[in-house]
Amino acid sequence: MSETDSKEVARAAIEMALSATRDDERLLKERLHQFNIKSAAVDFGGEYLSAIKSIVERAVVAAKREFIIKDCHAEEGAVAGATREALSQIMPKALGLNIGGKVGLARRGDHVAVAVFFGIGLLHLDEVAVGLGHRAIS
């Protein structure tokens, strides 16, 4: 393992979250696979506070579906924790408002990262925010 694995996995998760279309996601996923990075992305929208549980659940389901994690308590918890961390970073801007965007996930070896890229707003007065969480799974 390289000591930069956590940075590379974090970058991959951010790139997945920033991908504009499903085709972009697929191409990026294929490119990352060449570097032994497993990845996935999930679109989401809704009111921030009521959406937290659903976003965490969707991230865990996507991670299992794409074989980023095994179907076990520790790995599911790592993705859930990293997702909660990423969401907590955007909370000051998003509390009480609607969000829409994408969650990106990536893993190589022991490192898993979750990035959220959301537009936050009311009507046409949008703000943009990025959050990132990382966990080590042994």
TIDO-699482 format. One record per residue: residue in one letter; x, y, z of N, C-alpha, C in turn. Coordinates in steps of 0.05 Angstrom, whole numbers. Layout:
<roba r="A" n_px="X" n_py="Y" n_pz="Z" ca_px="X" ca_py="Y" ca_pz="Z" c_px="X" c_py="Y" c_pz="Z"/>
...
This chain:
<roba r="M" n_px="16" n_py="-24" n_pz="0" ca_px="0" ca_py="0" ca_pz="0" c_px="17" c_py="25" c_pz="0"/>
<roba r="S" n_px="10" n_py="44" n_pz="-15" ca_px="24" ca_py="69" ca_pz="-16" c_px="13" c_py="87" c_pz="6"/>
<roba r="E" n_px="30" n_py="104" n_pz="17" ca_px="21" ca_py="123" ca_pz="38" c_px="2" c_py="144" c_pz="27"/>
<roba r="T" n_px="0" n_py="146" n_pz="0" ca_px="-19" ca_py="165" ca_pz="-12" c_px="-45" c_py="153" c_pz="-20"/>
<roba r="D" n_px="-50" n_py="128" n_pz="-12" ca_px="-75" ca_py="115" ca_pz="-19" c_px="-99" c_py="131" c_pz="-10"/>
<roba r="S" n_px="-98" n_py="142" n_pz="14" ca_px="-121" ca_py="156" ca_pz="24" c_px="-126" c_py="181" c_pz="7"/>
<roba r="K" n_px="-106" n_py="195" n_pz="-2" ca_px="-110" ca_py="218" ca_pz="-19" c_px="-120" c_py="210" c_pz="-46"/>
<roba r="E" n_px="-110" n_py="189" n_pz="-58" ca_px="-119" ca_py="180" ca_pz="-84" c_px="-148" c_py="171" c_pz="-83"/>
<roba r="V" n_px="-156" n_py="157" n_pz="-62" ca_px="-183" ca_py="147" ca_pz="-59" c_px="-202" c_py="171" c_pz="-54"/>
<roba r="A" n_px="-193" n_py="190" n_pz="-38" ca_px="-209" ca_py="215" ca_pz="-34" c_px="-213" c_py="230" c_pz="-60"/>
<roba r="R" n_px="-192" n_py="232" n_pz="-76" ca_px="-195" ca_py="246" ca_pz="-102" c_px="-215" c_py="231" c_pz="-120"/>
<roba r="A" n_px="-213" n_py="204" n_pz="-120" ca_px="-231" ca_py="188" ca_pz="-136" c_px="-260" c_py="192" c_pz="-128"/>
<roba r="A" n_px="-265" n_py="193" n_pz="-102" ca_px="-293" ca_py="197" ca_pz="-92" c_px="-303" c_py="224" c_pz="-100"/>
<roba r="I" n_px="-286" n_py="244" n_pz="-98" ca_px="-294" ca_py="271" ca_pz="-106" c_px="-300" c_py="272" c_pz="-136"/>
<roba r="E" n_px="-283" n_py="260" n_pz="-152" ca_px="-288" ca_py="259" ca_pz="-181" c_px="-314" c_py="245" c_pz="-187"/>
<roba r="M" n_px="-320" n_py="223" n_pz="-173" ca_px="-346" ca_py="209" ca_pz="-178" c_px="-369" c_py="227" c_pz="-170"/>
<roba r="A" n_px="-367" n_py="242" n_pz="-148" ca_px="-388" ca_py="260" ca_pz="-140" c_px="-392" c_py="283" c_pz="-160"/>
<roba r="L" n_px="-371" n_py="291" n_pz="-173" ca_px="-372" ca_py="313" ca_pz="-192" c_px="-380" c_py="304" c_pz="-220"/>
<roba r="S" n_px="-381" n_py="278" n_pz="-225" ca_px="-388" ca_py="269" ca_pz="-252" c_px="-416" c_py="279" c_pz="-260"/>
<roba r="A" n_px="-419" n_py="288" n_pz="-284" ca_px="-443" ca_py="302" ca_pz="-293" c_px="-465" c_py="283" c_pz="-302"/>
<roba r="T" n_px="-458" n_py="261" n_pz="-315" ca_px="-478" ca_py="243" ca_pz="-326" c_px="-471" c_py="214" c_pz="-319"/>
<roba r="R" n_px="-490" n_py="196" n_pz="-324" ca_px="-485" ca_py="167" ca_pz="-320" c_px="-463" c_py="157" c_pz="-338"/>
<roba r="D" n_px="-461" n_py="167" n_pz="-362" ca_px="-439" ca_py="159" ca_pz="-380" c_px="-412" c_py="168" c_pz="-369"/>
<roba r="D" n_px="-411" n_py="193" n_pz="-358" ca_px="-386" ca_py="202" ca_pz="-346" c_px="-379" c_py="185" c_pz="-322"/>
<roba r="E" n_px="-399" n_py="177" n_pz="-306" ca_px="-394" ca_py="159" ca_pz="-283" c_px="-382" c_py="133" c_pz="-293"/>
<roba r="R" n_px="-394" n_py="121" n_pz="-313" ca_px="-385" ca_py="95" ca_pz="-323" c_px="-356" c_py="97" c_pz="-333"/>
<roba r="L" n_px="-350" n_py="118" n_pz="-349" ca_px="-323" ca_py="121" ca_pz="-359" c_px="-302" c_py="125" c_pz="-337"/>
<roba r="L" n_px="-310" n_py="142" n_pz="-317" ca_px="-292" ca_py="147" ca_pz="-295" c_px="-288" c_py="121" c_pz="-279"/>
<roba r="K" n_px="-309" n_py="106" n_pz="-274" ca_px="-308" ca_py="81" ca_pz="-260" c_px="-289" c_py="62" c_pz="-273"/>
<roba r="E" n_px="-290" n_py="60" n_pz="-300" ca_px="-272" ca_py="43" ca_pz="-315" c_px="-243" c_py="52" c_pz="-312"/>
<roba r="R" n_px="-239" n_py="78" n_pz="-314" ca_px="-212" ca_py="89" ca_pz="-312" c_px="-200" c_py="84" c_pz="-284"/>
<roba r="L" n_px="-217" n_py="88" n_pz="-263" ca_px="-207" ca_py="84" ca_pz="-236" c_px="-201" c_py="54" c_pz="-231"/>
<roba r="H" n_px="-217" n_py="37" n_pz="-243" ca_px="-212" ca_py="8" ca_pz="-240" c_px="-184" c_py="0" c_pz="-249"/>
<roba r="Q" n_px="-173" n_py="14" n_pz="-269" ca_px="-146" ca_py="9" ca_pz="-278" c_px="-125" c_py="14" c_pz="-256"/>
<roba r="F" n_px="-133" n_py="31" n_pz="-237" ca_px="-115" ca_py="37" ca_pz="-214" c_px="-124" c_py="22" c_pz="-189"/>
<roba r="N" n_px="-139" n_py="1" n_pz="-193" ca_px="-149" ca_py="-16" ca_pz="-171" c_px="-166" c_py="0" c_pz="-151"/>
<roba r="I" n_px="-181" n_py="19" n_pz="-161" ca_px="-199" ca_py="34" ca_pz="-144" c_px="-228" c_py="27" c_pz="-152"/>
<roba r="K" n_px="-243" n_py="17" n_pz="-133" ca_px="-271" ca_py="11" ca_pz="-137" c_px="-286" c_py="36" c_pz="-131"/>
<roba r="S" n_px="-308" n_py="41" n_pz="-147" ca_px="-322" ca_py="66" ca_pz="-143" c_px="-352" c_py="63" c_pz="-150"/>
<roba r="A" n_px="-367" n_py="83" n_pz="-141" ca_px="-396" ca_py="84" ca_pz="-146" c_px="-405" c_py="112" c_pz="-142"/>
<roba r="A" n_px="-429" n_py="118" n_pz="-151" ca_px="-441" ca_py="145" ca_pz="-147" c_px="-472" c_py="141" c_pz="-144"/>
<roba r="V" n_px="-484" n_py="159" n_pz="-129" ca_px="-512" ca_py="159" ca_pz="-124" c_px="-522" c_py="188" c_pz="-125"/>
<roba r="D" n_px="-543" n_py="193" n_pz="-141" ca_px="-556" ca_py="219" ca_pz="-143" c_px="-575" c_py="222" c_pz="-119"/>
<roba r="F" n_px="-578" n_py="247" n_pz="-110" ca_px="-597" ca_py="252" ca_pz="-89" c_px="-607" c_py="280" c_pz="-89"/>
<roba r="G" n_px="-631" n_py="284" n_pz="-78" ca_px="-643" ca_py="310" ca_pz="-74" c_px="-664" c_py="309" c_pz="-53"/>
<roba r="G" n_px="-670" n_py="332" n_pz="-41" ca_px="-690" ca_py="334" ca_pz="-20" c_px="-683" c_py="354" c_pz="1"/>
<roba r="E" n_px="-699" n_py="355" n_pz="22" ca_px="-693" ca_py="373" ca_pz="45" c_px="-671" c_py="361" c_pz="61"/>
<roba r="Y" n_px="-650" n_py="377" n_pz="68" ca_px="-626" ca_py="367" ca_pz="80" c_px="-631" c_py="349" c_pz="105"/>
<roba r="L" n_px="-644" n_py="360" n_pz="125" ca_px="-647" ca_py="346" ca_pz="150" c_px="-662" c_py="319" c_pz="147"/>
<roba r="S" n_px="-684" n_py="320" n_pz="132" ca_px="-699" ca_py="295" ca_pz="129" c_px="-686" c_py="275" c_pz="110"/>
<roba r="A" n_px="-666" n_py="284" n_pz="95" ca_px="-653" ca_py="267" ca_pz="75" c_px="-629" c_py="252" c_pz="86"/>
<roba r="I" n_px="-618" n_py="260" n_pz="108" ca_px="-593" ca_py="249" ca_pz="119" c_px="-595" c_py="218" c_pz="120"/>
<roba r="K" n_px="-615" n_py="207" n_pz="133" ca_px="-617" ca_py="178" ca_pz="136" c_px="-618" c_py="165" c_pz="108"/>
<roba r="S" n_px="-633" n_py="175" n_pz="90" ca_px="-636" ca_py="163" ca_pz="64" c_px="-609" c_py="164" c_pz="48"/>
<roba r="I" n_px="-595" n_py="186" n_pz="50" ca_px="-569" ca_py="188" ca_pz="36" c_px="-549" c_py="168" c_pz="47"/>
<roba r="V" n_px="-548" n_py="165" n_pz="74" ca_px="-530" ca_py="146" ca_pz="86" c_px="-537" c_py="117" c_pz="77"/>
<roba r="E" n_px="-563" n_py="111" n_pz="77" ca_px="-572" ca_py="85" ca_pz="68" c_px="-565" c_py="80" c_pz="39"/>
<roba r="R" n_px="-570" n_py="99" n_pz="22" ca_px="-564" ca_py="96" ca_pz="-7" c_px="-534" c_py="92" c_pz="-11"/>
<roba r="A" n_px="-517" n_py="106" n_pz="4" ca_px="-488" ca_py="103" ca_pz="1" c_px="-480" c_py="75" c_pz="8"/>
<roba r="V" n_px="-490" n_py="64" n_pz="30" ca_px="-483" ca_py="37" ca_pz="39" c_px="-493" c_py="17" c_pz="18"/>
<roba r="V" n_px="-518" n_py="20" n_pz="9" ca_px="-528" ca_py="1" ca_pz="-11" c_px="-512" c_py="2" c_pz="-37"/>
<roba r="A" n_px="-505" n_py="26" n_pz="-46" ca_px="-488" ca_py="29" ca_pz="-71" c_px="-461" c_py="16" c_pz="-67"/>
<roba r="A" n_px="-449" n_py="20" n_pz="-43" ca_px="-423" ca_py="8" ca_pz="-38" c_px="-424" c_py="-22" c_pz="-38"/>
<roba r="K" n_px="-445" n_py="-34" n_pz="-28" ca_px="-448" ca_py="-63" ca_pz="-29" c_px="-454" c_py="-73" c_pz="-57"/>
<roba r="R" n_px="-472" n_py="-58" n_pz="-71" ca_px="-480" ca_py="-66" ca_pz="-98" c_px="-456" c_py="-66" c_pz="-117"/>
<roba r="E" n_px="-438" n_py="-47" n_pz="-114" ca_px="-414" ca_py="-45" ca_pz="-131" c_px="-390" c_py="-59" c_pz="-120"/>
<roba r="F" n_px="-394" n_py="-75" n_pz="-99" ca_px="-373" ca_py="-91" ca_pz="-87" c_px="-349" c_py="-74" c_pz="-76"/>
<roba r="I" n_px="-356" n_py="-50" n_pz="-67" ca_px="-336" ca_py="-33" ca_pz="-54" c_px="-331" c_py="-43" c_pz="-26"/>
<roba r="I" n_px="-352" n_py="-53" n_pz="-14" ca_px="-350" ca_py="-64" ca_pz="13" c_px="-363" c_py="-92" c_pz="13"/>
<roba r="K" n_px="-356" n_py="-107" n_pz="34" ca_px="-369" ca_py="-133" ca_pz="38" c_px="-395" c_py="-128" c_pz="54"/>
<roba r="D" n_px="-412" n_py="-148" n_pz="54" ca_px="-437" ca_py="-147" ca_pz="69" c_px="-431" c_py="-154" c_pz="98"/>
<roba r="C" n_px="-417" n_py="-136" n_pz="112" ca_px="-411" ca_py="-141" ca_pz="140" c_px="-413" c_py="-115" c_pz="156"/>
<roba r="H" n_px="-418" n_py="-118" n_pz="181" ca_px="-423" ca_py="-96" ca_pz="199" c_px="-401" c_py="-74" c_pz="199"/>
<roba r="A" n_px="-376" n_py="-83" n_pz="200" ca_px="-354" ca_py="-64" ca_pz="202" c_px="-351" c_py="-47" c_pz="177"/>
<roba r="E" n_px="-354" n_py="-59" n_pz="154" ca_px="-350" ca_py="-45" ca_pz="129" c_px="-374" c_py="-27" c_pz="123"/>
<roba r="E" n_px="-398" n_py="-37" n_pz="129" ca_px="-422" ca_py="-20" ca_pz="126" c_px="-420" c_py="5" c_pz="144"/>
<roba r="G" n_px="-410" n_py="0" n_pz="169" ca_px="-407" ca_py="22" ca_pz="188" c_px="-386" c_py="42" c_pz="179"/>
<roba r="A" n_px="-365" n_py="33" n_pz="166" ca_px="-345" ca_py="51" ca_pz="156" c_px="-356" c_py="70" c_pz="134"/>
<roba r="V" n_px="-372" n_py="59" n_pz="116" ca_px="-384" ca_py="75" ca_pz="95" c_px="-405" c_py="94" c_pz="107"/>
<roba r="A" n_px="-421" n_py="84" n_pz="126" ca_px="-441" ca_py="101" ca_pz="139" c_px="-427" c_py="124" c_pz="154"/>
<roba r="G" n_px="-406" n_py="118" n_pz="168" ca_px="-391" ca_py="138" ca_pz="183" c_px="-378" c_py="159" c_pz="165"/>
<roba r="A" n_px="-366" n_py="150" n_pz="143" ca_px="-354" ca_py="169" ca_pz="124" c_px="-375" c_py="187" c_pz="111"/>
<roba r="T" n_px="-398" n_py="175" n_pz="105" ca_px="-420" ca_py="191" ca_pz="93" c_px="-430" c_py="211" c_pz="113"/>
<roba r="R" n_px="-434" n_py="203" n_pz="138" ca_px="-443" ca_py="223" ca_pz="158" c_px="-423" c_py="245" c_pz="162"/>
<roba r="E" n_px="-397" n_py="238" n_pz="161" ca_px="-376" ca_py="259" ca_pz="163" c_px="-378" c_py="279" c_pz="140"/>
<roba r="A" n_px="-381" n_py="268" n_pz="116" ca_px="-383" ca_py="286" ca_pz="93" c_px="-408" c_py="304" c_pz="95"/>
<roba r="L" n_px="-430" n_py="293" n_pz="103" ca_px="-455" ca_py="308" ca_pz="106" c_px="-452" c_py="329" c_pz="128"/>
<roba r="S" n_px="-438" n_py="323" n_pz="149" ca_px="-436" ca_py="342" ca_pz="171" c_px="-420" c_py="367" c_pz="163"/>
<roba r="Q" n_px="-402" n_py="363" n_pz="143" ca_px="-386" ca_py="386" ca_pz="133" c_px="-403" c_py="406" c_pz="118"/>
<roba r="I" n_px="-425" n_py="397" n_pz="106" ca_px="-442" ca_py="416" ca_pz="91" c_px="-465" c_py="426" c_pz="107"/>
<roba r="M" n_px="-469" n_py="415" n_pz="131" ca_px="-492" ca_py="422" ca_pz="147" c_px="-496" c_py="452" c_pz="152"/>
<roba r="P" n_px="-475" n_py="467" n_pz="159" ca_px="-479" ca_py="495" ca_pz="164" c_px="-492" c_py="511" c_pz="141"/>
<roba r="K" n_px="-486" n_py="503" n_pz="117" ca_px="-498" ca_py="516" ca_pz="94" c_px="-526" c_py="504" c_pz="86"/>
<roba r="A" n_px="-530" n_py="479" n_pz="93" ca_px="-553" ca_py="465" ca_pz="83" c_px="-577" c_py="463" c_pz="102"/>
<roba r="L" n_px="-573" n_py="468" n_pz="127" ca_px="-594" ca_py="464" ca_pz="147" c_px="-618" c_py="480" c_pz="140"/>
<roba r="G" n_px="-641" n_py="466" n_pz="138" ca_px="-666" ca_py="479" ca_pz="132" c_px="-671" c_py="484" c_pz="102"/>
<roba r="L" n_px="-653" n_py="477" n_pz="85" ca_px="-655" ca_py="482" ca_pz="56" c_px="-656" c_py="456" c_pz="41"/>
<roba r="N" n_px="-661" n_py="458" n_pz="15" ca_px="-661" ca_py="435" ca_pz="-3" c_px="-634" c_py="430" c_pz="-14"/>
<roba r="I" n_px="-627" n_py="405" n_pz="-19" ca_px="-602" ca_py="398" ca_pz="-31" c_px="-607" c_py="381" c_pz="-55"/>
<roba r="G" n_px="-589" n_py="381" n_pz="-74" ca_px="-591" ca_py="363" ca_pz="-97" c_px="-563" c_py="359" c_pz="-108"/>
<roba r="G" n_px="-556" n_py="335" n_pz="-114" ca_px="-530" ca_py="329" ca_pz="-125" c_px="-523" c_py="300" c_pz="-124"/>
<roba r="K" n_px="-498" n_py="294" n_pz="-117" ca_px="-488" ca_py="267" ca_pz="-119" c_px="-470" c_py="260" c_pz="-97"/>
<roba r="V" n_px="-470" n_py="234" n_pz="-89" ca_px="-452" ca_py="222" ca_pz="-70" c_px="-433" c_py="205" c_pz="-86"/>
<roba r="G" n_px="-407" n_py="208" n_pz="-82" ca_px="-387" ca_py="191" ca_pz="-95" c_px="-373" c_py="174" c_pz="-75"/>
<roba r="L" n_px="-368" n_py="149" n_pz="-82" ca_px="-354" ca_py="130" ca_pz="-64" c_px="-330" c_py="118" c_pz="-78"/>
<roba r="A" n_px="-309" n_py="113" n_pz="-63" ca_px="-285" ca_py="100" ca_pz="-75" c_px="-270" c_py="84" c_pz="-53"/>
<roba r="R" n_px="-258" n_py="63" n_pz="-62" ca_px="-242" ca_py="47" ca_pz="-44" c_px="-218" c_py="34" c_pz="-58"/>
<roba r="R" n_px="-196" n_py="34" n_pz="-45" ca_px="-173" ca_py="18" ca_pz="-53" c_px="-160" c_py="7" c_pz="-27"/>
<roba r="G" n_px="-157" n_py="-19" n_pz="-26" ca_px="-145" ca_py="-31" ca_pz="-2" c_px="-162" c_py="-25" c_pz="23"/>
<roba r="D" n_px="-148" n_py="-14" n_pz="43" ca_px="-161" ca_py="-8" ca_pz="69" c_px="-175" c_py="19" c_pz="69"/>
<roba r="H" n_px="-172" n_py="35" n_pz="48" ca_px="-182" ca_py="62" ca_pz="48" c_px="-209" c_py="65" c_pz="33"/>
<roba r="V" n_px="-228" n_py="77" n_pz="47" ca_px="-254" ca_py="82" ca_pz="34" c_px="-260" c_py="112" c_pz="38"/>
<roba r="A" n_px="-270" n_py="125" n_pz="17" ca_px="-277" ca_py="154" ca_pz="19" c_px="-304" c_py="158" c_pz="8"/>
<roba r="V" n_px="-318" n_py="177" n_pz="19" ca_px="-345" ca_py="185" ca_pz="10" c_px="-344" c_py="215" c_pz="7"/>
<roba r="A" n_px="-352" n_py="224" n_pz="-17" ca_px="-354" ca_py="253" ca_pz="-23" c_px="-383" c_py="260" c_pz="-30"/>
<roba r="V" n_px="-391" n_py="284" n_pz="-21" ca_px="-418" ca_py="294" ca_pz="-28" c_px="-414" c_py="320" c_pz="-43"/>
<roba r="F" n_px="-428" n_py="324" n_pz="-65" ca_px="-427" ca_py="349" ca_pz="-80" c_px="-456" c_py="357" c_pz="-84"/>
<roba r="F" n_px="-464" n_py="378" n_pz="-71" ca_px="-492" ca_py="386" ca_pz="-72" c_px="-495" c_py="415" c_pz="-79"/>
<roba r="G" n_px="-516" n_py="421" n_pz="-94" ca_px="-526" ca_py="448" ca_pz="-96" c_px="-546" c_py="451" c_pz="-73"/>
<roba r="I" n_px="-545" n_py="474" n_pz="-60" ca_px="-561" ca_py="479" ca_pz="-36" c_px="-576" c_py="504" c_pz="-42"/>
<roba r="G" n_px="-602" n_py="504" n_pz="-37" ca_px="-615" ca_py="529" ca_pz="-43" c_px="-645" c_py="530" c_pz="-38"/>
<roba r="L" n_px="-654" n_py="554" n_pz="-44" ca_px="-682" ca_py="561" ca_pz="-42" c_px="-688" c_py="577" c_pz="-67"/>
<roba r="L" n_px="-706" n_py="566" n_pz="-83" ca_px="-713" ca_py="578" ca_pz="-109" c_px="-688" c_py="578" c_pz="-127"/>
<roba r="H" n_px="-679" n_py="601" n_pz="-136" ca_px="-656" ca_py="603" ca_pz="-154" c_px="-631" c_py="614" c_pz="-140"/>
<roba r="L" n_px="-632" n_py="615" n_pz="-114" ca_px="-610" ca_py="626" ca_pz="-98" c_px="-592" c_py="603" c_pz="-88"/>
<roba r="D" n_px="-579" n_py="590" n_pz="-106" ca_px="-564" ca_py="566" ca_pz="-99" c_px="-536" c_py="572" c_pz="-89"/>
<roba r="E" n_px="-527" n_py="555" n_pz="-70" ca_px="-500" ca_py="553" ca_pz="-60" c_px="-490" c_py="526" c_pz="-68"/>
<roba r="V" n_px="-464" n_py="522" n_pz="-68" ca_px="-453" ca_py="496" ca_pz="-75" c_px="-435" c_py="488" c_pz="-51"/>
<roba r="A" n_px="-435" n_py="462" n_pz="-45" ca_px="-418" ca_py="452" ca_pz="-23" c_px="-407" c_py="425" c_pz="-29"/>
<roba r="V" n_px="-383" n_py="419" n_pz="-19" ca_px="-371" ca_py="393" ca_pz="-21" c_px="-363" c_py="384" c_pz="7"/>
<roba r="G" n_px="-368" n_py="359" n_pz="13" ca_px="-360" ca_py="347" ca_pz="38" c_px="-346" c_py="321" c_pz="32"/>
<roba r="L" n_px="-327" n_py="313" n_pz="50" ca_px="-311" ca_py="289" ca_pz="46" c_px="-307" c_py="275" c_pz="72"/>
<roba r="G" n_px="-311" n_py="249" n_pz="72" ca_px="-306" ca_py="232" ca_pz="95" c_px="-288" c_py="209" c_pz="86"/>
<roba r="H" n_px="-271" n_py="199" n_pz="105" ca_px="-252" ca_py="177" ca_pz="99" c_px="-252" c_py="158" c_pz="123"/>
<roba r="R" n_px="-250" n_py="133" n_pz="117" ca_px="-247" ca_py="113" ca_pz="138" c_px="-226" c_py="92" c_pz="129"/>
<roba r="A" n_px="-213" n_py="81" n_pz="148" ca_px="-195" ca_py="58" ca_pz="143" c_px="-209" c_py="33" c_pz="152"/>
<roba r="I" n_px="-209" n_py="13" n_pz="135" ca_px="-222" ca_py="-13" ca_pz="141" c_px="-200" c_py="-34" c_pz="141"/>
<roba r="S" n_px="-197" n_py="-48" n_pz="164" ca_px="-177" ca_py="-69" ca_pz="165" c_px="-189" c_py="-96" c_pz="165"/>
